[in-house]
């Protein structure tokens, strides 16, 4: 039962990170690589072997999600993990906020 909950939490974390615009786009390719493996004709264990063939597909998908989590910015992973644990739904990113960090850096370079 604990494995199933961990699997569900991993999928939810991956989904939240995929939807977060603060996560670099190039990292968002990683979870899809696992799905490409599943639909490709190449297999480590042929799907004709019932059970084991599907387990390697699931394993590759989980590895892709875990790699995505590992390479994503740690503070974002922690933020989403805490939100999942506390049951907070994901909110749409605010578009009415201006990020001033870039302005501060440019000013520092000039001065």
N, C-alpha and C positions, 0 to 999 in steps of 0.2 A: 504494500500500500504506500509506503514511504517513497519507493522508486517511482511510482505513478505520479505522486505529487511533485517530486523533483523534476520529472519529465514535463509536466504541465507548466511548472514555474519556468523551466528553461525555454519552452516555446513562448510563453508570455513575455519573458525578458527579451528574447530575440525579436519578437513582434514590436515591442515598445522601442527598442533600439533602432530597428529598421525605419520606424516612423519619425524618429527624432532627427530634425534637420542639423543638429549639432554634431552628429556622427558623420565622419567623412564618407562620401559616396563610394569611393573605391573599396572601403571595407564592407559595404552592403552587398557586394558580389559574393562574399564567402558562403553565406547560407544557401545561395542558389547553386553553388557548385555541387553540393550534396544532392540536390534534386536533379541536376543534370546527370549525375552518376546513376541515379535510380532509373532514369528513362533511357540511358545509353545501353547499347547492346553488350558493352564490356562489364564483366562482373568478377569479383574475387571468388565468390561462391555462386554457382549457377542457381537461378531462381527455381529450377526444376526440382532441386532438393528442398522439399517443403519444410518450412521453419527456418532452417539455416540460411537459405537464400534470401529470405526477407530480413533476417537479423543483420546481415552485413549491410543491407541497404539502410536500415534504421541506424546502424552504427556510423555509417558515413555521414548521414544527415546530422546526427548528434555531434560528431566531430566538427563539422562545418559550423554549427551553431556555437559550439564551445570556443572554437578559434575566433569567431566573430566577437564573442564576449571578451575573450582575452586581449584582443588587439584594439577593441574600442576604448575610448578614454575612460580611465578607471573611475573618475568622479561621476560620469554619466551612468556607468554600470551600477555603481553603488546607489545613486539617486533612484534609478528605476527599480532596483532590487528592493530598496526600502519601501517604495510606493506599492509594489506588488504585495509585500508582507503586510502592509497596513491597509490594503484594500482601496487605495486611492486610484481612481480612474485616470487615464492619461488625458491631459489637457492639450488642446491645440496650441501651437506656439504663438506667442503674441507678436503681432505685426506692427503694433503702435509704439514699440519701444525702440529707441535709437541706442545702439551700442557705442559708447564713447571711448572704449579702450583703444581703438585704432587712432582716434583723434589725439589722445594723450601721448601715444607713442610718436606720432608725427610732430607734435609740438616739442617734445623732448629732443628729437633729432635736430630740429631747427634751432633750438635755444641752447 
